[in-house]
Amino acid sequence: MKVGDLVMLSSAGRKLNMNRDLVDDASYGMVVGNETQIRVLNVRWFKKDGTPLYPQRTPRNLYRWELKRFKKKV
């Protein structure tokens, strides 16, 4: 994934207790950074209405397998 891609939690990411706040409150995220050597992505999360989930915090670091590309629900 590249910087600027929209993402959401994968099923593996939803199962982790570490991401419980994202499962409950976040709708989608945007990749804002990429650590290629350890395969960690920096993701800024947003609510359904487009406001940032935690505006004062730094972006969350998540492994690639915890994320999938965002697909709009019809």
C-alpha positions in Angstrom: 0.0 0.0 0.0 1.1 3.5 -0.7 0.7 6.8 1.2 -2.8 8.2 0.5 -4.5 4.8 0.1 -7.8 4.4 2.0 -7.9 1.3 4.3 -10.1 -0.5 6.8 -9.4 -3.2 9.3 -9.1 -6.7 7.9 -10.9 -9.6 9.7 -7.6 -10.5 11.4 -7.2 -6.9 12.6 -10.7 -6.9 13.9 -10.1 -9.9 16.1 -7.2 -8.3 17.9 -8.1 -6.7 21.3 -5.5 -4.0 20.6 -7.7 -2.5 17.9 -11.0 -2.6 19.8 -11.4 1.2 19.7 -11.0 1.2 15.9 -13.6 -1.5 15.5 -16.1 0.4 17.6 -15.5 4.0 16.5 -13.5 4.2 13.2 -14.9 3.7 9.7 -11.9 4.1 7.5 -8.3 5.2 7.6 -5.7 6.9 5.3 -2.1 5.7 5.1 0.1 8.6 6.0 3.5 6.9 6.4 5.2 3.7 5.5 8.0 1.8 7.3 9.0 -0.7 4.6 11.7 -2.5 6.5 9.3 -3.8 9.2 6.1 -3.6 7.1 4.3 -1.2 9.4 1.9 1.4 8.1 1.1 4.7 9.8 -2.7 5.2 9.5 -4.8 8.2 10.4 -8.4 7.0 11.3 -11.7 8.8 10.5 -15.3 8.5 11.7 -18.1 7.8 9.2 -18.8 11.5 8.8 -15.2 12.2 7.9 -13.9 13.8 11.1 -10.6 12.5 12.5 -11.1 9.9 15.2 -8.3 11.2 17.4 -7.2 14.6 16.0 -4.6 15.3 18.8 -2.9 11.9 18.6 -0.2 10.7 16.2 -1.2 8.2 13.5 -1.6 4.6 14.6 1.0 2.1 13.5 -0.4 -1.2 12.2 1.0 -4.2 10.4 0.0 -4.7 6.8 -1.9 -7.9 7.6 -4.2 -6.0 10.0 -5.4 -3.8 7.1 -7.2 -4.2 3.8 -8.1 -1.7 1.1 -11.2 0.4 1.7 -14.3 -0.8 -0.2 -17.3 1.4 -0.3 -20.5 -0.3 0.9 -23.4 0.1 -1.5 
